[in-house]
Amino acid sequence: MSWIIARRRHPAAGYAAIAGLLVVVAVGYGLLTGFGSGASASAPAQNSTDIAQGKSLFESTCSSCHGLDAQGTAEGPSLIGAGAAAVDFQMSTGRMPAKEQSAENERGPVHYTQQQIYDIAGYIASLGAGPAIPDAQQLDTAGANTALGSQLFSTNCAQCHGFAGASGALTYGKEAPALTQSTPTQIYEAMQTGPEAMPVFGDGTLPPAQKRDIIAYVTQTRAEPNPGGLSLGRAGPITEGLVIWLGGLGFLVLIAMWITAKRRDSVSESEH
């Protein structure tokens, strides 16, 4: 213990402690704003067997909230007419099944295989018409106009999700989710179905070609280099200002400690 106390009293100990704290903050922020992307695949064609399996899964795991015939209950809304895309989005992002009833469900761990999700989505689709899971042609961004996608995203999406899709604050303490983990399929489905507080961007509002332009912009932005250096999660000017403020404050503290140490040394020398 004596060697720890001796080093704690060393003039450089304060500098080391502040530097270590700044490193911890930086690493923690990087983990919270880390970028991720998942593979995207279109749904296979569903047959009567798949739909029957989906119905069985639905009755055993979903009907307690949504009703035996998906007609809805006090615990969950009706899914008749919701469509396969809504089911695939909610389940593939881990928002469903939800632990508790909430107007805003956050992304979480996925509890089903992709085939099981397709089976349940196929069963719900058989109950009433609704948006379908996008196919490979709808998701093909080859030749997409990313410049137009950037303009469309800024006009329709950035006010909630942030200019780079890194999330953003909404009213009443809500927050629009980051798009950094969303697959092209999930982005397309979200525009089709308008989950939670998000409005629906149907084909009359955003044609499929424009949806592909937006998807191409979002996915390309993740891989773009940061010519200015550290991206800070691309969360916008508030985060950048906070980092500058903390960095400036840390610098001032270091300067104050350095001045104090110099004066202490001067006093010690004068006493001797």
N, C-alpha and C positions, 0 to 999 in steps of 0.2 A: 504493500500500500504506500510505503514511503516514496518509492520511485514515481508513483502516479501523482502524489501530492507535489513532488519536486517539479515534474513536468508541467503540472497545471499552473504552477507559479512562474513558468518560463514566459518571457515577454512575447514569444511567438504563439503561445497557446491560444490566446484570444483570436488571432488571425486564423489559425487552423480550425478553430471551432466554427467561425463564421463561414469559412470556405467549405467546410464539411456540410453545414446546414444548407448552403446554396446548392451544393451538388445534390443533396437529398431532394430538395424542392424541384430541381430541374429534372431529375430522374422520375420522380413521382408524376410530374406534369406530362412527361413524355409517355409514360405508361397509360395515363388517362386519355390522352389524345392520340394514341397510336392508330395508325391507319391499317385497315384490313380490307380484304376483298375475298369474296367467295365465288366459287364456280357457279355458272348459270346454266340451267338445262330446261328444255321445254317438256311439257307433260306428255307421256305416251297416251295413245288412244285407250280409252276405258271400255271394257266389255262388261257383260252382265255379272260375271263372276267377281270382277274388281268392285263393281258397285255394291254387290251383296256383301263383300268383305268390308267395304267402307261403311255400310249400314250397321254391320255388327260392331265395328270399332266405335262408331258414333254412339250407338246405344249404350255401350259399356263405359265410355269415357267422356262423352259430351252431353248426353241427354239430361243429366242431372241439372244442368243450367239452361240448356236450349230446348228441352222437351223431347219426348220420345220420337215425335215426328218433326222435330226442328221447328215447331210452331212458336217457340219462345216461352219463357216463364218470367216470373218476377226477378229471377236471378240472371237472366240472359235474354238477348233479343232473338226474334225469329230469324232463321237463316233461309227461309223460303224466298227465292229470288236473289239471294246474296251473290250466288255464282261461285264457280270454282276458284277464280282469281283471288277473291276475298279470303277464302279458306286457306289457300296456299300461302298467301302473304302472312296471315296471322299465325299460322302454325309453323311455317318455315323460319320465321324470325323469333320464335319462342314466345310470342305474345299470348298465344293460346296453347294449352289451357291456362287460364289465369288463376293465380292463387286466391285473388279476391276480386269482387266486382269493382271496376274502376273505369272512369271515362277515358283515362290515358294509360294504356298498358305499354310498358317498356320492353325493349328487346331482351331476351333471356335465353337460357339453354333450350335446345330443341329436344322434345321428348319422344318424337316419332321418327321412323325412317322416312325417306322421301317417298317411297312407294306407298306407305301407309297414309301419308298426307294426300297423295294423289287419289287413293281409294276413297277417303272421306270427302275430298273435294268433288270427286265424280258422283258420289251419292247425293251431295247437296245440289249439284248441278242438275241431277235428275228430277229434283223436286220443283224446279222453276227456273226460268231463263235468267241469266245474269252474266256478268263479264267472265270470259273464259281465260284460262292460263295462256299467256302469249306463247306462240310457237316460234320456231327457229327463225322463220322469215321475218316476223315482227321484231325480233331482237337483233337482227343482223345489222350491225352498225358500219359495215364496210361502205365507204363512200359517204358517210354521214358528215354533215356540215357542222363542225364543232364551233365555228365562229357564231353561226346562228343559234346553236345550242347554248352558247354562253349568254347571248342576248335573251333568249327565251327563259333561261334559268334565272337571270337577273330580274326579269319582269315578273315571273310567276312564282319563283321558289325562294330566292335569296332573302326576302324579307323575313322569312321564318327559319330557313335552314342555314343561313349565313352564305356569304358570297362564294365559298368553296365547299359548301355542304357539310361543314364541321359542326352543325347544330346551332341553335339560336334560342334566345329567351322569348317566351310568349307572355300574354297577360295572365293574371291570377296565379303566378308562380309556376306556370306550365313551361315546357321546353320542347321545341321541335327536335326530333332525334337527328343525330349525325347520319350522313349517308356513306360514311367511310367503310362500313361493313356490308352495305346493301349490294346484292347482286343485280345485274341488269334486269332479271326477271322480277325481282322484288320492287325495283324502282318503277318498272312499267306497271306492275299490279297496283302499286300505291296510287299512281296517277289515274288508273282505271276505276279504283274503288273508293278512294278518299278515306283511308282509315283514320279513326279518332277525329281530331279537329281539322284534319286536312280536307280541303274541298276536292270534289271530283273533277278531274280534267278529262272529260269524255272526248271522243274523236271529233265532236263538233267544235270543241274548244281547242284541243291540241290534236291534230291529225297524227296517225301513226308515224309518219316520216319525221314530224317535229318531236315526238316522243323519243325516237331514236337519236335525233340530234342532241337532245338533253342528256340522254344516257351516255352518249359518246363523250360529251363535255365533262360530265361528272367522273367517269372512269378515267379519262385522260388526265384530268386535274390531279388525281392521286399520284400519277407517275411523273408529273412535271418536276424538274429541278427547282430549287429555290435560289435564284441568283443573289438574293440579299443575305443568304446565310441560313441560320436556323429558322425553320418555318413557324415554330411556336404553335403547331397544330392548325395553322391557318384559320384561327378562330376570329380574327378581325382586330380592329384597332384597340378595343378595350383590353384584350389580353396583352397586346404589344405594349400598351401604356403601362399596364400593371407590372410587366417584367422590367420595363425601363425604370419605373419608380422604385421597385425593389432593388434593382441593380444599383441605381443611384444612391439609395439609402444605405445599401451595404458598403458602397465605396466611401460615403461620408463617415460611416462608423469606423471603417478601417483607418481613414485619415485621422479621426479623433483619437483612436487607440495609439496610432504611431506618434502623434504629437504628445500624448500623455506619457508614453514610454520614453520619448526623448527628454521631456522635462524631468521625469523620475531619475533618468541617468545623470542629468546635469546636477540635480540636487544631491545625489549620492556622491558625485565627484567633488562638489564644493564642500561637503561635510568632511571628506577625507583630506 
